[in-house]
Amino acid sequence: MSKKLNGTVIVTYRCNARCNMCNRYKAPSRPEDELSIDTIRKLPEMYFTNITGGEPFTRDDLKEIVRELYKKSDRIVISTNGFFTEKIIDLCKEFPQVGIRISIEGLEETNNAIRGLEDGFNKGYSTLKKLREMGMQDVGFGMTVQDKNAADLVPLYKLSDEMGMEFATASLHNSFYFVEANNIIHDRPMVAQHFETLVNELLRSWSPKKWFRAYFNHGLINYIYGQKRLLPCDMSFDTFFIDPFGDVMPCNGTKDKEVMGNLNEQSWDELWNSEQAETIRKKVRCCDRNCWMIGSVSPAMHKYIWVPGFWVAWHKLKALFTKKPYSMYENRIVRDLRDGKVSKEELDKCSTCALYKNHCGQD
């Protein structure tokens, strides 16, 4: 029997938000071109499925999609901006075991400016509160950190913690997925300082899950400084993305769209074992974009558990003897920038090459 995979199903590219770090709304999919239920049925067995977009709740048949995916998925989490409250609540009444992650980019003023949704913060926050009142357990915030909202990172985490909710983080990325994106963090030390505070908050908690999230956020500091991934990337081997047009991809982080096959036209086994899929896997093995997104990092953390495990054990030991068990200066590049061994201009140049050209001519 083949092993279960980790899948992300992009059900639509339509979106009602106008986020400053994503221009996907400028290139929406048409409803008639989006994944059909028949194509959904062709997906493989999955131990985890993320449903995302665009905004998934723009689809009127999302309940039917979830119904089909639960026949082949151990766990489902839907990523949403939380604006369509009634639709979300209606779906969760039928599927109380589903996970909901509402993207909130900071406190009220910050979130609404970044997401371009009038009253977006209150809509998302009230949706989360209603879900908790319903008894939903797997709910929480998702935040993409940039210069404009870094100061809200820890306050938003504390708000989620007070509500007993999950708190997922990301940083700015550039790829085909975001359309015309020019996402750059300009003040790395400032943003890293807020991540450092968050990492220490997580390490001081009593939750092992939060300790491993501390490691993930440590990796985000490493990423925003343009450094090599802390863990190997195995996208396209045990993880996949499928877009609204049926194209199966290794991930959503590549500069150009890389397609392993199309599930509208092929069976899963035919697609997954095709020559084209093997060609894409070779590209993935040589990819040096060094993305650090939860979709690729979470499977890697499970697969190479001894790496984050050792990091967590060491920093929890330090937490027994100090109020600040983690420092961002554990990252050599952060020290080098502070100490003048590398200039901001040199770091910016190399990071820009890595983001847009896939390599900067150095080994």
LUMTORRO-104127 format. One record per residue (C-alpha): residue in three letters; z negated, y, x. Coordinates in pm, 1 decimal. Last residue first. Example, Ala and Ser with C-alpha at 12.3 -4.5 7.8 and 13.67 -1.06 7.14 Angstrom:
REM LUMTORRO-104127
<atom ser, <-714.0, -106.0, 1367.0>>;
<atom ala, <-780.0, -450.0, 1230.0>>;
REM end
This chain:
REM LUMTORRO-104127
<atom asp, <394.2, 2784.3, 2868.0>>;
<atom gln, <536.9, 3134.4, 2830.8>>;
<atom gly, <859.6, 3254.3, 2673.1>>;
<atom cys, <685.9, 3415.0, 2375.6>>;
<atom his, <730.8, 3137.3, 2121.9>>;
<atom asn, <785.9, 3101.6, 1748.3>>;
<atom lys, <988.5, 3422.6, 1728.1>>;
<atom tyr, <804.8, 3611.0, 1452.3>>;
<atom leu, <438.6, 3522.9, 1473.5>>;
<atom ala, <422.6, 3402.7, 1831.0>>;
<atom cys, <623.9, 3699.8, 1955.6>>;
<atom thr, <401.7, 3940.4, 1763.0>>;
<atom ser, <93.0, 3776.9, 1910.8>>;
<atom cys, <227.6, 3815.7, 2263.7>>;
<atom lys, <305.7, 4184.5, 2215.2>>;
<atom asp, <-21.4, 4263.5, 2037.0>>;
<atom leu, <-225.3, 4095.9, 2310.7>>;
<atom glu, <-43.8, 4287.1, 2583.4>>;
<atom glu, <-85.3, 4616.1, 2395.9>>;
<atom lys, <-455.2, 4549.0, 2330.3>>;
<atom ser, <-500.2, 4501.1, 2702.0>>;
<atom val, <-610.9, 4181.6, 2872.6>>;
<atom lys, <-878.2, 4159.9, 3140.3>>;
<atom gly, <-1030.1, 4478.6, 2997.2>>;
<atom asp, <-1376.8, 4331.4, 2944.9>>;
<atom arg, <-1364.9, 4347.9, 2564.4>>;
<atom leu, <-1013.7, 4203.3, 2554.9>>;
<atom asp, <-1113.9, 3924.1, 2792.1>>;
<atom arg, <-1428.9, 3849.0, 2595.7>>;
<atom val, <-1230.7, 3808.4, 2272.1>>;
<atom ile, <-974.9, 3595.2, 2458.1>>;
<atom arg, <-1251.8, 3369.3, 2585.1>>;
<atom asn, <-1381.6, 3288.4, 2237.5>>;
<atom glu, <-1759.3, 3249.1, 2272.0>>;
<atom tyr, <-1744.7, 3625.8, 2241.0>>;
<atom met, <-1736.1, 3582.0, 1861.6>>;
<atom ser, <-2106.2, 3499.5, 1886.3>>;
<atom tyr, <-2284.4, 3221.5, 1699.8>>;
<atom pro, <-2648.6, 3112.2, 1679.5>>;
<atom lys, <-2775.9, 3459.0, 1587.0>>;
<atom lys, <-3135.8, 3433.6, 1468.4>>;
<atom thr, <-3219.9, 3208.3, 1761.2>>;
<atom phe, <-3411.5, 2888.4, 1830.3>>;
<atom leu, <-3330.7, 2652.4, 1543.3>>;
<atom ala, <-2988.8, 2814.9, 1497.7>>;
<atom lys, <-2897.3, 2698.4, 1849.1>>;
<atom leu, <-2927.2, 2339.5, 1730.7>>;
<atom lys, <-2709.0, 2427.0, 1431.7>>;
<atom his, <-2457.4, 2570.4, 1676.6>>;
<atom trp, <-2439.4, 2255.3, 1887.1>>;
<atom ala, <-2419.7, 2019.4, 1588.6>>;
<atom val, <-2149.0, 2229.2, 1422.3>>;
<atom trp, <-1931.4, 2242.5, 1734.0>>;
<atom phe, <-1974.9, 1867.9, 1791.1>>;
<atom gly, <-1872.5, 1793.5, 1432.2>>;
<atom pro, <-1581.4, 2040.7, 1444.2>>;
<atom val, <-1428.6, 1831.3, 1724.6>>;
<atom trp, <-1563.7, 1488.3, 1620.0>>;
<atom ile, <-1397.8, 1518.6, 1276.5>>;
<atom tyr, <-1043.9, 1491.8, 1412.8>>;
<atom lys, <-895.3, 1350.5, 1090.7>>;
<atom his, <-1133.8, 1532.2, 858.3>>;
<atom met, <-1092.6, 1865.2, 1036.9>>;
<atom ala, <-715.9, 1809.6, 1048.5>>;
<atom pro, <-701.1, 1755.5, 671.5>>;
<atom ser, <-894.0, 2082.7, 620.8>>;
<atom val, <-687.2, 2275.8, 876.1>>;
<atom ser, <-344.5, 2237.6, 717.2>>;
<atom gly, <-418.3, 2358.8, 365.2>>;
<atom ile, <-711.1, 2569.4, 487.6>>;
<atom met, <-481.9, 2795.3, 683.5>>;
<atom trp, <-492.7, 2844.7, 1060.7>>;
<atom cys, <-131.9, 2885.6, 1171.1>>;
<atom asn, <-64.6, 2827.1, 1542.0>>;
<atom arg, <303.3, 2926.5, 1522.1>>;
<atom asp, <374.7, 2682.0, 1803.1>>;
<atom cys, <579.6, 2418.6, 1623.2>>;
<atom cys, <698.8, 2135.5, 1850.5>>;
<atom arg, <538.8, 1851.7, 1650.4>>;
<atom val, <645.7, 2028.3, 1331.3>>;
<atom lys, <1006.3, 2032.8, 1448.5>>;
<atom lys, <994.5, 1658.6, 1509.2>>;
<atom arg, <851.9, 1613.0, 1160.0>>;
<atom ile, <1142.9, 1814.8, 1018.6>>;
<atom thr, <1394.6, 1578.9, 1177.4>>;
<atom glu, <1201.8, 1280.5, 1042.5>>;
<atom ala, <1223.8, 1426.1, 690.8>>;
<atom gln, <1599.6, 1474.2, 732.1>>;
<atom glu, <1637.6, 1113.5, 846.4>>;
<atom ser, <1474.6, 1004.3, 520.2>>;
<atom asn, <1141.9, 824.5, 477.7>>;
<atom trp, <970.4, 1085.7, 258.0>>;
<atom leu, <1285.5, 1155.2, 55.0>>;
<atom glu, <1382.8, 796.8, -26.7>>;
<atom asp, <1020.7, 705.9, -94.5>>;
<atom trp, <977.3, 1004.6, -326.0>>;
<atom ser, <1296.1, 938.8, -522.1>>;
<atom gln, <1574.8, 1186.7, -468.0>>;
<atom glu, <1761.5, 1466.0, -652.7>>;
<atom asn, <1483.8, 1663.3, -819.6>>;
<atom leu, <1257.5, 1561.2, -532.2>>;
<atom asn, <1461.4, 1758.3, -279.9>>;
<atom gly, <1442.0, 1672.6, 89.2>>;
<atom met, <1251.1, 1749.5, 409.2>>;
<atom val, <1315.8, 2123.2, 380.5>>;
<atom glu, <1209.2, 2384.8, 636.0>>;
<atom lys, <1198.1, 2742.6, 500.5>>;
<atom asp, <1211.8, 2989.6, 785.1>>;
<atom lys, <913.5, 3133.0, 971.4>>;
<atom thr, <702.6, 2827.6, 888.9>>;
<atom gly, <364.1, 2861.9, 718.0>>;
<atom asn, <428.6, 2717.0, 373.6>>;
<atom cys, <392.9, 2354.0, 478.5>>;
<atom pro, <587.7, 2039.3, 565.4>>;
<atom met, <838.4, 2107.8, 288.4>>;
<atom val, <957.5, 1925.0, -23.1>>;
<atom asp, <1219.3, 2120.2, -220.1>>;
<atom gly, <1182.3, 2065.7, -595.4>>;
<atom phe, <1285.7, 2418.3, -692.9>>;
<atom pro, <930.4, 2534.1, -770.4>>;
<atom asp, <817.8, 2441.3, -416.5>>;
<atom ile, <670.7, 2114.9, -287.4>>;
<atom phe, <421.5, 2116.7, -2.2>>;
<atom phe, <324.6, 1818.4, 213.6>>;
<atom thr, <41.4, 1650.0, 401.1>>;
<atom asp, <3.5, 1315.2, 576.5>>;
<atom phe, <287.3, 1343.9, 827.0>>;
<atom ser, <463.0, 1662.7, 710.5>>;
<atom met, <170.2, 1875.7, 837.8>>;
<atom asp, <-20.1, 1709.1, 1119.1>>;
<atom cys, <-128.8, 2021.6, 1308.0>>;
<atom pro, <-357.3, 1959.8, 1603.7>>;
<atom leu, <-697.0, 2134.9, 1612.3>>;
<atom leu, <-825.6, 2456.7, 1774.9>>;
<atom arg, <-488.2, 2620.6, 1724.3>>;
<atom lys, <-355.5, 2824.1, 2017.4>>;
<atom gln, <-449.3, 3191.5, 2027.2>>;
<atom gly, <-309.8, 3498.4, 1850.7>>;
<atom tyr, <-637.1, 3693.2, 1837.3>>;
<atom ile, <-626.7, 3660.2, 1458.1>>;
<atom tyr, <-615.3, 3283.2, 1506.9>>;
<atom asn, <-925.8, 3248.5, 1726.9>>;
<atom ile, <-1120.6, 3456.9, 1477.9>>;
<atom leu, <-985.2, 3230.6, 1203.0>>;
<atom gly, <-1101.7, 2927.0, 1400.0>>;
<atom his, <-1460.0, 3054.1, 1392.9>>;
<atom asn, <-1403.3, 3083.0, 1017.5>>;
<atom phe, <-1317.5, 2712.7, 1001.7>>;
<atom tyr, <-1622.4, 2627.8, 1213.1>>;
<atom ala, <-1844.3, 2822.0, 973.7>>;
<atom arg, <-1682.6, 2628.2, 692.5>>;
<atom phe, <-1816.6, 2319.1, 864.2>>;
<atom trp, <-2167.1, 2461.2, 846.4>>;
<atom lys, <-2106.5, 2559.4, 483.3>>;
<atom lys, <-2042.5, 2196.2, 389.2>>;
<atom pro, <-2360.7, 2095.6, 573.8>>;
<atom ser, <-2553.3, 2325.6, 334.0>>;
<atom trp, <-2895.2, 2449.8, 435.3>>;
<atom ser, <-2766.2, 2795.2, 530.8>>;
<atom arg, <-2818.7, 2959.3, 868.5>>;
<atom leu, <-2478.9, 2841.8, 990.9>>;
<atom leu, <-2303.4, 3003.4, 694.8>>;
<atom glu, <-2468.3, 3342.0, 747.9>>;
<atom asn, <-2388.7, 3317.2, 1119.9>>;
<atom val, <-2022.4, 3249.2, 1047.6>>;
<atom leu, <-2014.1, 3542.9, 803.8>>;
<atom thr, <-2150.2, 3783.3, 1063.8>>;
<atom glu, <-1894.2, 3659.8, 1316.4>>;
<atom phe, <-1617.3, 3705.9, 1057.6>>;
<atom his, <-1726.5, 4067.5, 1017.1>>;
<atom gln, <-1714.7, 4117.1, 1393.3>>;
<atom ala, <-1372.3, 3951.7, 1409.9>>;
<atom val, <-1232.7, 4214.4, 1171.7>>;
<atom met, <-1366.5, 4496.7, 1387.5>>;
<atom pro, <-1259.3, 4335.5, 1714.6>>;
<atom arg, <-907.3, 4269.0, 1578.5>>;
<atom asp, <-832.8, 4621.8, 1462.4>>;
<atom his, <-462.2, 4608.3, 1377.4>>;
<atom ile, <-439.2, 4286.3, 1179.2>>;
<atom ile, <-68.4, 4236.3, 1117.5>>;
<atom asn, <121.4, 4117.6, 812.1>>;
<atom asn, <481.5, 4228.5, 799.6>>;
<atom ala, <585.0, 4018.5, 501.2>>;
<atom glu, <940.6, 4041.3, 373.2>>;
<atom val, <883.3, 3732.1, 155.8>>;
<atom phe, <535.5, 3567.2, 163.0>>;
<atom tyr, <657.7, 3207.2, 168.0>>;
<atom phe, <912.5, 3267.7, 444.8>>;
<atom ser, <617.6, 3315.6, 679.1>>;
<atom asn, <365.9, 3570.6, 807.3>>;
<atom his, <-6.9, 3515.2, 789.0>>;
<atom leu, <-303.6, 3742.7, 719.0>>;
<atom ser, <-642.9, 3574.4, 717.8>>;
<atom ala, <-800.2, 3311.6, 498.4>>;
<atom thr, <-1137.8, 3249.5, 340.6>>;
<atom ala, <-1283.3, 3020.7, 75.8>>;
<atom phe, <-1617.1, 3079.8, -97.6>>;
<atom glu, <-1752.8, 2817.1, -339.6>>;
<atom met, <-1992.2, 2928.1, -609.3>>;
<atom gly, <-2368.5, 2924.5, -665.9>>;
<atom met, <-2359.9, 3269.9, -826.8>>;
<atom glu, <-2585.1, 3415.9, -556.2>>;
<atom asp, <-2362.1, 3250.1, -295.2>>;
<atom ser, <-2049.6, 3405.6, -446.0>>;
<atom leu, <-2208.2, 3751.2, -430.0>>;
<atom lys, <-2325.6, 3684.7, -75.7>>;
<atom tyr, <-1970.8, 3587.6, 24.5>>;
<atom leu, <-1836.9, 3906.0, -135.0>>;
<atom pro, <-2089.8, 4116.0, 58.8>>;
<atom val, <-1993.0, 3928.2, 379.0>>;
<atom leu, <-1619.1, 3992.1, 351.1>>;
<atom asp, <-1628.7, 4343.3, 202.4>>;
<atom ala, <-1607.2, 4515.8, 542.5>>;
<atom ala, <-1297.4, 4309.0, 620.0>>;
<atom asn, <-1112.7, 4454.1, 319.2>>;
<atom lys, <-857.9, 4699.7, 455.5>>;
<atom asp, <-829.8, 4547.2, 803.1>>;
<atom gln, <-733.1, 4207.1, 660.8>>;
<atom val, <-911.2, 3905.8, 510.9>>;
<atom thr, <-754.2, 3684.1, 245.9>>;
<atom met, <-1031.3, 3592.3, 2.5>>;
<atom gly, <-1075.8, 3291.4, -229.5>>;
<atom phe, <-1367.7, 3285.2, -471.3>>;
<atom gly, <-1523.5, 2991.5, -650.3>>;
<atom val, <-1523.8, 2710.5, -901.5>>;
<atom asp, <-1592.3, 2337.5, -877.7>>;
<atom gln, <-1896.0, 2309.8, -1104.9>>;
<atom met, <-1777.0, 2415.6, -1451.0>>;
<atom gly, <-2074.6, 2426.5, -1688.7>>;
<atom met, <-1909.5, 2648.3, -1948.4>>;
<atom glu, <-2129.8, 2936.6, -1830.7>>;
<atom arg, <-1987.5, 2879.8, -1483.4>>;
<atom leu, <-1634.5, 2915.0, -1620.2>>;
<atom lys, <-1733.1, 3231.2, -1805.9>>;
<atom lys, <-1873.5, 3384.0, -1487.0>>;
<atom leu, <-1557.6, 3300.0, -1292.7>>;
<atom thr, <-1339.5, 3458.7, -1560.0>>;
<atom ser, <-1561.7, 3768.5, -1558.7>>;
<atom tyr, <-1510.9, 3803.1, -1182.7>>;
<atom gly, <-1133.9, 3764.6, -1203.7>>;
<atom lys, <-1092.6, 4015.3, -1486.2>>;
<atom asn, <-1344.5, 4256.0, -1333.6>>;
<atom phe, <-1165.4, 4246.5, -999.5>>;
<atom gly, <-817.7, 4283.9, -1148.8>>;
<atom asp, <-904.9, 4597.4, -1348.7>>;
<atom glu, <-550.4, 4718.7, -1284.6>>;
<atom leu, <-377.9, 4462.9, -1066.6>>;
<atom gly, <-217.9, 4590.8, -747.0>>;
<atom arg, <-381.1, 4316.5, -544.8>>;
<atom ile, <-488.3, 4526.7, -244.8>>;
<atom ala, <-599.0, 4836.5, -438.4>>;
<atom asn, <-771.4, 4632.8, -711.0>>;
<atom asn, <-959.9, 4424.1, -456.1>>;
<atom thr, <-1082.2, 4720.9, -254.3>>;
<atom glu, <-1210.2, 4916.8, -554.8>>;
<atom glu, <-1386.7, 4617.3, -709.9>>;
<atom leu, <-1533.5, 4437.7, -411.2>>;
<atom gly, <-1310.9, 4234.9, -185.8>>;
<atom glu, <-984.1, 4042.8, -201.1>>;
<atom ile, <-1055.8, 3821.8, -500.7>>;
<atom ser, <-839.3, 3511.7, -532.2>>;
<atom ile, <-982.8, 3282.7, -796.7>>;
<atom arg, <-1029.2, 2921.8, -692.8>>;
<atom ile, <-1059.4, 2676.9, -983.8>>;
<atom gly, <-1137.4, 2307.9, -937.4>>;
<atom val, <-1057.6, 2058.5, -1214.9>>;
<atom gln, <-1335.3, 1833.3, -1347.4>>;
<atom pro, <-1367.3, 2022.2, -1677.0>>;
<atom phe, <-1003.8, 1932.4, -1762.7>>;
<atom glu, <-956.0, 1982.9, -2138.5>>;
<atom lys, <-1196.1, 2275.6, -2163.7>>;
<atom cys, <-1071.6, 2388.5, -1822.5>>;
<atom leu, <-719.8, 2444.9, -1957.6>>;
<atom asp, <-844.7, 2665.7, -2242.5>>;
<atom ile, <-1068.6, 2861.4, -2006.3>>;
<atom ile, <-778.1, 2931.9, -1772.2>>;
<atom lys, <-543.4, 3031.5, -2053.8>>;
<atom glu, <-808.4, 3263.5, -2199.1>>;
<atom thr, <-876.3, 3430.8, -1865.2>>;
<atom phe, <-520.4, 3505.0, -1760.6>>;
<atom phe, <-616.2, 3740.2, -1477.4>>;
<atom gly, <-794.1, 3483.7, -1261.3>>;
<atom asn, <-579.3, 3547.6, -954.3>>;
<atom thr, <-513.2, 3174.3, -935.0>>;
<atom ser, <-544.5, 2873.8, -702.3>>;
<atom ile, <-584.5, 2546.4, -893.8>>;
<atom val, <-781.7, 2261.6, -737.0>>;
<atom ile, <-712.2, 1897.5, -820.0>>;
<atom arg, <-900.8, 1587.8, -704.1>>;
<atom asp, <-826.4, 1214.1, -698.4>>;
<atom ser, <-461.2, 1271.5, -783.8>>;
<atom lys, <-200.4, 1035.2, -936.7>>;
<atom lys, <-270.0, 1035.4, -1311.7>>;
<atom tyr, <-441.6, 1370.9, -1269.5>>;
<atom leu, <-105.2, 1516.7, -1171.0>>;
<atom glu, <45.5, 1433.8, -1509.4>>;
<atom arg, <-227.7, 1606.1, -1710.8>>;
<atom val, <-227.1, 1898.1, -1469.8>>;
<atom ile, <146.1, 1949.1, -1531.3>>;
<atom glu, <101.2, 1920.4, -1908.1>>;
<atom lys, <-175.9, 2180.7, -1894.1>>;
<atom leu, <50.0, 2408.7, -1687.0>>;
<atom asp, <316.4, 2403.9, -1958.1>>;
<atom asp, <316.3, 2777.1, -2037.7>>;
<atom arg, <365.1, 2866.9, -1673.7>>;
<atom thr, <239.0, 3217.7, -1587.3>>;
<atom phe, <-90.8, 3039.8, -1521.7>>;
<atom pro, <30.1, 2918.2, -1184.1>>;
<atom glu, <52.6, 3270.9, -1036.8>>;
<atom gly, <299.1, 3268.3, -753.0>>;
<atom gly, <217.8, 2986.4, -697.4>>;
<atom thr, <-58.3, 2726.3, -659.5>>;
<atom ile, <-170.2, 2379.7, -759.1>>;
<atom asn, <-364.9, 2211.1, -479.8>>;
<atom thr, <-372.5, 1832.7, -488.2>>;
<atom phe, <-616.4, 1607.2, -305.3>>;
<atom tyr, <-631.3, 1227.9, -260.2>>;
<atom met, <-264.8, 1204.6, -355.4>>;
<atom glu, <-47.9, 923.8, -492.9>>;
<atom pro, <317.8, 1020.6, -472.3>>;
<atom leu, <519.8, 1275.2, -676.5>>;
<atom lys, <789.8, 1140.0, -909.1>>;
<atom arg, <598.4, 1234.5, -1225.9>>;
<atom ile, <612.2, 1600.4, -1122.9>>;
<atom thr, <992.6, 1570.9, -1122.1>>;
<atom asp, <993.8, 1452.8, -1484.0>>;
<atom ile, <745.0, 1728.9, -1576.4>>;
<atom ser, <997.9, 1979.4, -1452.7>>;
<atom leu, <960.7, 2196.8, -1144.7>>;
<atom glu, <1105.4, 2544.4, -1195.1>>;
<atom asp, <1468.8, 2638.7, -1245.2>>;
<atom glu, <1445.8, 2716.4, -1620.0>>;
<atom pro, <1141.7, 2935.9, -1561.8>>;
<atom arg, <1331.1, 3151.8, -1310.3>>;
<atom ser, <1170.0, 3180.8, -967.3>>;
<atom pro, <1042.0, 3514.6, -847.6>>;
<atom ala, <1172.0, 3696.0, -539.1>>;
<atom lys, <1004.1, 4037.7, -542.5>>;
<atom tyr, <680.5, 3879.6, -670.5>>;
<atom arg, <664.1, 3689.4, -341.1>>;
<atom asn, <598.0, 4014.8, -158.8>>;
<atom cys, <262.3, 3907.9, -17.9>>;
<atom met, <15.0, 4100.4, 197.8>>;
<atom asn, <7.5, 4415.0, -20.4>>;
<atom cys, <-46.1, 4210.0, -335.9>>;
<atom arg, <154.3, 4307.4, -643.6>>;
<atom ala, <9.8, 4071.3, -904.7>>;
<atom asn, <185.7, 3937.7, -1218.1>>;
<atom cys, <344.3, 3649.9, -1030.1>>;
<atom arg, <649.2, 3426.8, -1069.2>>;
<atom tyr, <708.6, 3194.5, -773.2>>;
<atom thr, <618.6, 2890.1, -982.3>>;
<atom val, <466.0, 2541.5, -964.8>>;
<atom ile, <388.0, 2542.8, -594.1>>;
<atom val, <241.4, 2191.8, -566.6>>;
<atom thr, <31.7, 2135.6, -255.4>>;
<atom gly, <-23.0, 1774.2, -155.9>>;
<atom asn, <-261.0, 1575.6, 64.0>>;
<atom leu, <-139.9, 1217.1, 83.7>>;
<atom lys, <-261.1, 875.3, -24.8>>;
<atom lys, <-183.8, 588.0, 210.2>>;
<atom ser, <95.5, 342.8, 137.2>>;
<atom met, <0.0, 0.0, 0.0>>;
REM end
